[in-house]
Amino acid sequence: MTVVNATPTTMRAMSSLGLPKILHVKTEPVDFPDCKLTPLREGWQDKKRRTLLIRDAHIALVKADKENEERFGPFVEALIKEARDLLDCDGPADK
């Protein structure tokens, strides 16, 4: 993945999470071709899928930079428990 046209604010936020260590960042401006963008509708994922997505994203942040473990560790543990509870309530057929 390559990050392009990031603002200074975005770069500071990404750097605080250690993301430039795992993402390629282009510092020179990039022109985009004309394309059609489609906004995502609200509620595009159910609670289980959204929880798993957020859990996986935060686990990836911790793997990207071990300093994020202190910042997100308790949150990741809570997400893991919540995901486990959501999967358990679906029954064994959905695991």
Buried (B, 14 or more C-beta within 10 A) or exposed (E): EEBEEBEEEEBEEBEEBBBBEEEEBEEEEEEEEEEEEEEEEEEEEEEBEEBBEBBEEBBEBBEBBEEBEEBBEEEBEEBBEBBEEBBEEEEEEEE
